[in-house]
Amino acid sequence: MSGRLDGRTALVTGAGSGIGRATALLLASEGAHVVATDIDADAAGETAAGADGSMTALAHDVTDAGDWDRAVGAAAGTGGGLSVLVNNAGIAPKATIEQETLEGWRRVHEVCLDSVYLGCHAALPAMAGSGGGSIVNISSVAALRGVAVYAAYCSAKAGVHMVTKTIALHCGRRGYNIRANSVHPGPIDTPILDPDRERFGQRAIDARAEAIPLGRIGRPEEVAQCVLFLASDESSFVNGTELVVDGGFCAK
């Protein structure tokens, strides 16, 4: 632990598994007090139990404004106030534009995009009041390249990409001292891949790996390291932009 986030409080959503869990654990190991939230309270608790540092687990539905008020209140009530927000929670059901139902379309946008609005809307006053900080919104390479079988997911993650830029501009104009950036993972070994693994076996994962110049699927910890960079002072002049973590997938 090098203490890159000593004295800061970070709120990480979707912290019960995958990128969210890896991020929560890493930020805690770097000195942050982490409020790790997930709709699955047990999963959030498991993350907190494995932390090498200070972490509080909280049940949290990211589509519920009241839950956001409670989560931000819990984070802001710590000693230094809330200074890092990581909007990570998401879902990625497969469906083309013809297969997708209106209900399914709305649900993906609610979890992946509306949650970012709700989180930033709730957190900005608290973050500005504690002197500023960093917002890291987890988008996807699906925001940058179309994927036919993820119509709603591509749309929602593209929204996360663009709204992050508006947040950065707004905070700058208001003098909040809050930076906002998006992270765009490529194929990462998280539970999002489980349906394909269960249905098609390892060959489905191998096919994804073959599409990546580095020849492998990414690890959640590799994305977490990028989130740590954006959350820390090492990225103090990085604002309103995107960090792609995809092994070269988008370079093709």
C-alpha positions as CSV (number, residue, x, y, z in Angstrom):
1,M,0.0,0.0,0.0
2,S,1.5,3.4,-1.0
3,G,-1.3,5.6,0.3
4,R,-2.3,7.3,-2.9
5,L,-5.8,7.9,-1.6
6,D,-5.0,8.4,2.1
7,G,-7.8,10.4,3.9
8,R,-10.3,10.1,1.0
9,T,-13.6,8.4,0.8
10,A,-14.7,6.6,-2.3
11,L,-18.2,5.3,-3.3
12,V,-18.0,2.4,-5.7
13,T,-21.2,0.9,-7.1
14,G,-21.6,-2.7,-8.4
15,A,-18.8,-3.6,-5.9
16,G,-20.0,-7.1,-5.3
17,S,-18.2,-8.7,-8.2
18,G,-16.0,-8.1,-11.2
19,I,-14.6,-4.7,-11.9
20,G,-16.4,-3.1,-9.0
21,R,-15.0,-5.6,-6.5
22,A,-11.5,-5.2,-7.9
23,T,-11.8,-1.4,-7.8
24,A,-13.2,-1.3,-4.3
25,L,-10.4,-3.5,-3.0
26,L,-7.7,-1.6,-4.7
27,L,-8.9,1.8,-3.6
28,A,-9.1,0.6,0.0
29,S,-5.6,-0.8,-0.2
30,E,-4.4,2.6,-1.3
31,G,-5.8,4.3,1.8
32,A,-9.3,5.3,0.9
33,H,-12.3,4.5,3.0
34,V,-14.5,2.8,0.5
35,V,-18.3,2.6,0.6
36,A,-18.8,-0.6,-1.5
37,T,-22.4,-0.8,-2.7
38,D,-24.3,-3.5,-4.6
39,I,-27.9,-4.5,-5.1
40,D,-26.7,-7.9,-3.7
41,A,-26.0,-7.0,0.0
42,D,-24.2,-10.3,0.6
43,A,-21.9,-9.8,-2.3
44,A,-21.0,-6.3,-1.1
45,G,-20.3,-7.8,2.3
46,E,-18.0,-10.4,0.8
47,T,-16.0,-7.6,-0.9
48,A,-15.7,-5.7,2.3
49,A,-14.7,-8.7,4.3
50,G,-11.7,-9.2,1.9
51,A,-10.5,-5.6,2.1
52,D,-7.0,-4.7,3.0
53,G,-8.1,-1.4,4.4
54,S,-11.2,0.4,5.5
55,M,-14.5,-0.5,3.7
56,T,-18.2,-0.3,4.5
57,A,-20.7,-2.5,2.6
58,L,-24.1,-1.1,1.6
59,A,-27.1,-2.6,-0.2
60,H,-27.9,-0.2,-3.0
61,D,-30.3,-0.1,-6.0
62,V,-28.6,2.3,-8.3
63,T,-31.9,3.0,-10.1
64,D,-33.5,4.3,-6.9
65,A,-33.0,8.0,-6.1
66,G,-33.6,7.4,-2.4
67,D,-31.0,4.7,-2.3
68,W,-28.5,7.1,-3.8
69,D,-29.3,9.7,-1.2
70,R,-28.5,7.1,1.5
71,A,-25.4,5.9,-0.1
72,V,-24.0,9.4,-0.7
73,G,-25.0,10.3,2.9
74,A,-23.1,7.3,4.2
75,A,-20.0,8.3,2.2
76,A,-20.2,12.0,2.9
77,G,-20.6,11.4,6.7
78,T,-17.1,10.0,7.0
79,G,-14.2,12.2,8.2
80,G,-13.0,13.8,5.0
81,G,-16.3,13.7,3.0
82,L,-16.9,12.1,-0.3
83,S,-14.1,12.7,-2.9
84,V,-14.3,9.8,-5.3
85,L,-17.4,8.4,-7.1
86,V,-17.1,5.3,-9.3
87,N,-20.2,4.5,-11.2
88,N,-19.7,0.9,-12.2
89,A,-22.9,-1.0,-11.8
90,G,-24.4,-2.3,-15.0
91,I,-26.1,-5.1,-16.9
92,A,-25.4,-6.4,-20.4
93,P,-28.2,-8.7,-21.7
94,K,-27.8,-9.8,-25.3
95,A,-30.4,-8.6,-27.9
96,T,-30.3,-7.1,-31.3
97,I,-32.5,-4.1,-32.1
98,E,-35.2,-6.4,-33.5
99,Q,-35.0,-8.8,-30.6
100,E,-35.0,-6.2,-27.8
101,T,-38.3,-5.4,-26.1
102,L,-39.1,-1.9,-25.0
103,E,-39.1,-3.1,-21.4
104,G,-35.6,-4.6,-21.8
105,W,-34.4,-1.5,-23.6
106,R,-35.5,0.7,-20.8
107,R,-34.1,-1.6,-18.1
108,V,-30.6,-1.6,-19.6
109,H,-30.7,2.2,-19.8
110,E,-32.1,2.5,-16.3
111,V,-29.3,0.4,-14.8
112,C,-26.4,1.5,-17.0
113,L,-27.2,5.2,-17.8
114,D,-29.9,6.5,-15.5
115,S,-27.8,5.4,-12.6
116,V,-25.0,7.6,-13.6
117,Y,-27.3,10.6,-13.7
118,L,-28.8,9.7,-10.3
119,G,-25.3,9.1,-8.8
120,C,-23.8,12.4,-10.1
121,H,-26.9,14.3,-9.2
122,A,-26.8,13.1,-5.7
123,A,-23.0,13.2,-5.2
124,L,-22.0,16.5,-6.8
125,P,-23.1,18.8,-3.9
126,A,-21.4,16.5,-1.4
127,M,-18.2,16.4,-3.4
128,A,-18.1,20.1,-4.1
129,G,-18.7,20.8,-0.4
130,S,-15.8,18.7,0.6
131,G,-13.4,20.4,-1.7
132,G,-13.8,18.4,-5.0
133,G,-12.5,15.1,-6.2
134,S,-12.9,12.7,-9.1
135,I,-15.8,11.0,-10.8
136,V,-15.0,7.8,-12.8
137,N,-17.8,6.4,-14.9
138,I,-17.4,2.9,-16.2
139,S,-18.5,2.8,-19.9
140,S,-17.3,0.2,-22.4
141,V,-15.7,-0.2,-25.8
142,A,-19.3,-0.9,-26.8
143,A,-19.7,2.9,-26.6
144,L,-17.0,3.3,-29.3
145,R,-17.8,0.4,-31.6
146,G,-21.2,-1.1,-32.4
147,V,-22.0,-4.6,-31.4
148,A,-25.1,-5.9,-33.1
149,V,-26.2,-8.3,-30.3
150,Y,-25.9,-5.6,-27.6
151,A,-28.1,-2.9,-29.0
152,A,-29.4,-1.4,-25.7
153,Y,-26.0,-1.9,-24.0
154,C,-24.1,0.0,-26.7
155,S,-26.7,2.8,-26.6
156,A,-26.5,3.1,-22.8
157,K,-22.7,3.0,-22.6
158,A,-22.4,5.6,-25.3
159,G,-24.7,7.8,-23.2
160,V,-22.3,7.3,-20.2
161,H,-19.4,8.3,-22.5
162,M,-21.0,11.6,-23.5
163,V,-22.7,12.6,-20.2
164,T,-19.3,12.2,-18.5
165,K,-18.0,15.0,-20.7
166,T,-21.0,17.3,-19.9
167,I,-20.3,16.6,-16.2
168,A,-16.7,17.7,-16.6
169,L,-17.7,20.9,-18.3
170,H,-20.4,21.7,-15.8
171,C,-18.1,21.1,-12.8
172,G,-15.4,23.3,-14.4
173,R,-17.8,26.2,-15.0
174,R,-19.1,25.9,-11.5
175,G,-15.6,25.9,-10.0
176,Y,-16.3,22.6,-8.2
177,N,-12.7,21.2,-8.6
178,I,-14.3,17.9,-9.6
179,R,-12.8,16.0,-12.6
180,A,-15.0,13.5,-14.5
181,N,-13.7,10.8,-16.9
182,S,-14.9,7.5,-18.4
183,V,-13.2,4.2,-18.5
184,H,-13.9,1.9,-21.5
185,P,-13.1,-1.8,-20.8
186,G,-12.9,-4.3,-23.6
187,P,-13.7,-8.0,-22.9
188,I,-12.9,-8.6,-19.2
189,D,-13.2,-11.8,-17.2
190,T,-16.2,-10.8,-15.1
191,P,-19.7,-12.4,-14.5
192,I,-20.9,-10.6,-17.6
193,L,-19.2,-13.3,-19.6
194,D,-20.8,-16.1,-17.6
195,P,-23.9,-16.6,-19.9
196,D,-21.8,-17.1,-22.9
197,R,-19.4,-19.4,-21.0
198,E,-22.3,-21.5,-19.7
199,R,-24.1,-21.7,-23.1
200,F,-21.2,-22.1,-25.5
201,G,-18.3,-23.2,-23.3
202,Q,-14.7,-22.0,-23.2
203,R,-14.7,-21.6,-27.0
204,A,-16.8,-18.5,-26.7
205,I,-14.2,-16.9,-24.4
206,D,-11.4,-18.0,-26.7
207,A,-13.1,-16.4,-29.7
208,R,-13.2,-13.1,-27.8
209,A,-9.6,-13.4,-26.9
210,E,-8.6,-14.0,-30.5
211,A,-10.2,-10.7,-31.5
212,I,-7.8,-8.9,-29.1
213,P,-4.2,-8.0,-30.3
214,L,-2.8,-9.0,-26.9
215,G,-4.4,-12.4,-27.4
216,R,-6.2,-12.7,-24.1
217,I,-9.2,-11.5,-22.1
218,G,-8.5,-8.7,-19.6
219,R,-8.6,-9.0,-15.8
220,P,-10.8,-6.9,-13.5
221,E,-7.6,-5.8,-11.6
222,E,-6.3,-4.2,-14.8
223,V,-9.3,-2.0,-15.1
224,A,-9.2,-1.2,-11.4
225,Q,-5.6,0.1,-11.8
226,C,-6.9,2.6,-14.4
227,V,-9.7,3.7,-12.1
228,L,-7.1,4.2,-9.3
229,F,-5.1,6.5,-11.6
230,L,-8.1,8.6,-12.5
231,A,-9.1,8.8,-8.8
232,S,-5.7,9.8,-7.6
233,D,-3.7,13.1,-7.9
234,E,-1.5,11.4,-10.5
235,S,-4.3,12.3,-13.1
236,S,-4.8,15.8,-11.7
237,F,-4.9,17.4,-15.3
238,V,-7.0,14.5,-16.9
239,N,-10.6,15.6,-17.3
240,G,-13.5,15.1,-19.6
241,T,-11.9,12.3,-21.5
242,E,-11.9,8.5,-21.9
243,L,-9.4,5.8,-21.0
244,V,-9.7,2.7,-23.1
245,V,-8.6,-0.6,-21.5
246,D,-9.1,-3.2,-24.2
247,G,-5.8,-4.9,-25.1
248,G,-5.8,-3.1,-28.4
249,F,-9.3,-4.2,-29.5
250,C,-10.4,-0.8,-30.7
251,A,-7.1,-0.2,-32.6
252,K,-8.2,-2.6,-35.3
